[in-house]
Amino acid sequence: MKNNLQTISSLLRLQGRRLSSEEAKAAVAESVRRIRTIALVHETLSREPGDDVAFLEIVRPLLRLAEEGLQSPDRPVRFTVQGDGGRLPSTVATPLSVVLTELLQNAVDHGFPEGSSGGDVVVVLDNTDGQLRIRVINDGRSLDPGFELNSATGLGLSIVRTLVTTELDGTIAMRTGQPDDFKAVGLGDQARATGTVVDLTVPV
């Protein structure tokens, strides 16, 4: 499976180099990124004895991929993970990995636009009483005042919403950050109503 996904990824990259439209190139690059995420899950699963996987062992390389692919010299973004997501079945770990990849992309694109001074993205994991809770918090730009997740039309957030609520039977919410949010993850004192917090809960 991993090798097949890598082959598809290579074919898409070849196709992307032949395109002249910047929008088409961006769409192909996003598809490659999503396929790489799923391939990463299968690579991790191939090293595990059963059909479940330590989610932290997937999250760490996902953050490294984000550092390599999403930040730039003029907007350095630091990605860190706190907590432990426990062991998850592959049927949960795979869509969750795609969700997390989309949330990291969204955090950088909207929290730290080109020309900004960069900042931090922290992923917090907690697996308690059969509920996996993931928080993605960034100290960049806050949400637009009129933002509504259920009305968001971007492909990335549409994928996130569909996977979390339909495939994983979970919940997801996005809001502007508050000082206590940043203190809890060690980001120090931040002004009120800055940054973005994403909270999702999935039964496991």
C-alpha positions as CSV (number, residue, x, y, z in Angstrom):
1,M,0.0,0.0,0.0
2,K,2.7,2.5,1.0
3,N,4.6,1.8,-2.3
4,N,1.5,2.2,-4.4
5,L,0.8,5.5,-2.7
6,Q,4.3,6.7,-3.3
7,T,4.0,5.7,-7.0
8,I,0.8,7.7,-7.3
9,S,2.5,10.7,-5.6
10,S,5.4,10.5,-8.1
11,L,3.0,10.4,-11.0
12,L,1.2,13.5,-9.7
13,R,4.4,15.4,-9.3
14,L,5.4,14.6,-12.9
15,Q,2.0,15.8,-14.0
16,G,2.3,19.0,-11.9
17,R,5.6,19.9,-13.6
18,R,3.8,19.9,-17.0
19,L,1.1,22.3,-15.9
20,S,1.2,26.0,-16.6
21,S,-1.7,27.2,-14.4
22,E,-0.6,28.2,-10.9
23,E,-4.0,27.2,-9.6
24,A,-3.7,23.7,-11.1
25,K,-0.1,23.3,-9.8
26,A,-1.3,24.2,-6.3
27,A,-4.2,21.7,-6.5
28,V,-1.8,18.9,-7.6
29,A,0.7,19.8,-4.8
30,E,-2.1,19.6,-2.2
31,S,-3.1,16.2,-3.5
32,V,0.5,15.0,-3.2
33,R,0.6,16.3,0.3
34,R,-2.6,14.4,1.3
35,I,-1.3,11.2,-0.3
36,R,2.0,11.5,1.5
37,T,0.1,11.8,4.8
38,I,-1.8,8.5,4.1
39,A,1.5,6.8,3.0
40,L,3.1,7.9,6.3
41,V,0.3,6.2,8.3
42,H,0.8,3.0,6.3
43,E,4.6,3.2,6.8
44,T,4.1,3.4,10.5
45,L,1.5,0.6,10.5
46,S,4.0,-1.6,8.7
47,R,6.3,-1.4,11.7
48,E,3.6,-2.3,14.2
49,P,2.7,-5.9,15.2
50,G,-1.1,-5.4,15.0
51,D,-3.8,-3.3,13.3
52,D,-3.4,-0.3,15.7
53,V,-0.7,2.3,16.0
54,A,0.6,4.8,18.6
55,F,-0.8,8.0,17.2
56,L,2.1,10.1,18.6
57,E,4.4,8.1,16.2
58,I,2.3,9.5,13.3
59,V,1.9,13.0,14.6
60,R,5.6,13.7,15.1
61,P,6.6,13.0,11.4
62,L,3.5,14.9,10.3
63,L,4.8,17.9,12.1
64,R,8.3,17.4,10.5
65,L,6.6,17.3,7.1
66,A,4.7,20.5,7.9
67,E,8.0,22.2,8.9
68,E,9.6,21.2,5.7
69,G,6.7,22.1,3.4
70,L,4.8,24.9,4.9
71,Q,7.1,27.4,6.5
72,S,9.5,29.8,4.7
73,P,12.5,32.0,5.7
74,D,10.3,35.1,6.0
75,R,7.7,33.3,8.2
76,P,9.4,30.7,10.5
77,V,6.8,28.6,12.1
78,R,7.6,26.2,15.0
79,F,5.4,23.0,15.3
80,T,5.3,21.1,18.6
81,V,3.2,18.3,20.1
82,Q,2.2,17.9,23.7
83,G,0.5,14.9,25.4
84,D,-0.2,11.4,24.0
85,G,-3.0,10.2,21.8
86,G,-2.6,6.6,22.8
87,R,-3.0,3.7,20.4
88,L,-5.6,3.9,17.7
89,P,-7.0,1.5,15.1
90,S,-5.8,2.2,11.5
91,T,-9.4,3.0,10.5
92,V,-9.3,6.0,12.9
93,A,-5.6,6.9,12.6
94,T,-5.7,7.4,8.8
95,P,-8.5,9.9,8.5
96,L,-7.3,11.7,11.6
97,S,-3.9,12.1,10.1
98,V,-5.5,13.7,7.0
99,V,-7.5,16.0,9.3
100,L,-4.4,17.0,11.2
101,T,-2.5,17.8,8.0
102,E,-5.3,20.0,6.8
103,L,-5.5,21.8,10.1
104,L,-1.7,22.5,10.1
105,Q,-2.0,23.8,6.5
106,N,-4.9,26.0,7.5
107,A,-3.0,27.3,10.6
108,V,-0.1,28.4,8.5
109,D,-2.1,29.8,5.6
110,H,-4.5,31.9,7.7
111,G,-2.5,32.4,10.9
112,F,0.8,33.3,9.3
113,P,0.4,34.8,5.9
114,E,3.4,35.5,3.7
115,G,5.3,38.5,5.1
116,S,4.3,37.8,8.7
117,S,6.9,37.2,11.4
118,G,5.8,33.6,11.9
119,G,5.0,32.0,15.3
120,D,4.0,28.7,16.9
121,V,1.6,25.9,16.2
122,V,1.0,23.5,19.1
123,V,-0.9,20.2,18.8
124,V,-2.2,18.9,22.1
125,L,-3.3,15.2,22.4
126,D,-5.4,13.6,25.1
127,N,-6.9,10.1,25.1
128,T,-9.1,9.6,28.1
129,D,-12.2,7.4,28.7
130,G,-12.6,6.4,25.1
131,Q,-12.4,9.9,23.8
132,L,-9.5,11.3,21.8
133,R,-9.2,15.1,22.1
134,I,-7.0,17.1,19.8
135,R,-6.4,20.8,20.1
136,V,-4.5,22.7,17.4
137,I,-3.6,26.2,18.6
138,N,-1.6,28.9,16.8
139,D,-0.6,32.4,18.0
140,G,-0.9,34.1,14.7
141,R,-3.8,36.0,13.1
142,S,-7.2,35.5,14.7
143,L,-10.3,34.3,12.9
144,D,-12.5,36.8,11.0
145,P,-15.3,38.0,13.3
146,G,-18.0,36.5,11.0
147,F,-16.3,33.1,10.5
148,E,-18.5,30.0,10.8
149,L,-17.0,26.6,10.4
150,N,-20.2,25.1,9.0
151,S,-20.3,27.7,6.3
152,A,-16.6,27.5,5.3
153,T,-16.3,26.6,1.6
154,G,-12.6,25.9,1.3
155,L,-11.6,22.4,0.3
156,G,-9.3,21.8,3.3
157,L,-11.9,22.7,5.9
158,S,-14.6,20.8,4.0
159,I,-12.5,17.7,4.1
160,V,-11.9,18.2,7.8
161,R,-15.5,18.7,8.6
162,T,-16.7,15.7,6.6
163,L,-14.0,13.3,8.0
164,V,-14.6,14.4,11.6
165,T,-18.3,14.5,11.7
166,T,-19.3,11.8,9.2
167,E,-16.5,9.2,9.1
168,L,-15.3,9.5,12.6
169,D,-18.6,10.5,14.3
170,G,-16.8,13.3,16.2
171,T,-17.1,17.0,16.8
172,I,-15.0,20.0,15.8
173,A,-15.1,23.7,16.7
174,M,-12.9,26.6,15.8
175,R,-12.6,29.9,17.8
176,T,-10.3,32.8,18.5
177,G,-7.7,32.2,21.1
178,Q,-7.7,33.6,24.6
179,P,-4.8,34.2,27.0
180,D,-5.4,31.1,29.1
181,D,-5.2,29.0,25.9
182,F,-1.7,30.2,25.2
183,K,-0.5,30.0,28.8
184,A,-1.7,26.3,29.0
185,V,0.7,25.3,26.2
186,G,3.6,27.5,27.2
187,L,3.3,30.2,24.7
188,G,3.3,33.0,27.3
189,D,1.2,36.1,27.5
190,Q,-0.7,36.8,24.3
191,A,-3.2,39.6,23.7
192,R,-6.9,38.7,24.0
193,A,-8.7,37.6,20.8
194,T,-5.6,36.6,18.9
195,G,-4.6,33.3,17.3
196,T,-6.9,30.4,16.6
197,V,-7.9,27.3,18.6
198,V,-9.3,24.2,17.0
199,D,-10.8,21.6,19.2
200,L,-11.9,18.2,18.0
201,T,-13.2,15.1,19.8
202,V,-13.4,11.6,18.4
203,P,-14.6,8.4,20.1
204,V,-12.0,5.7,19.9
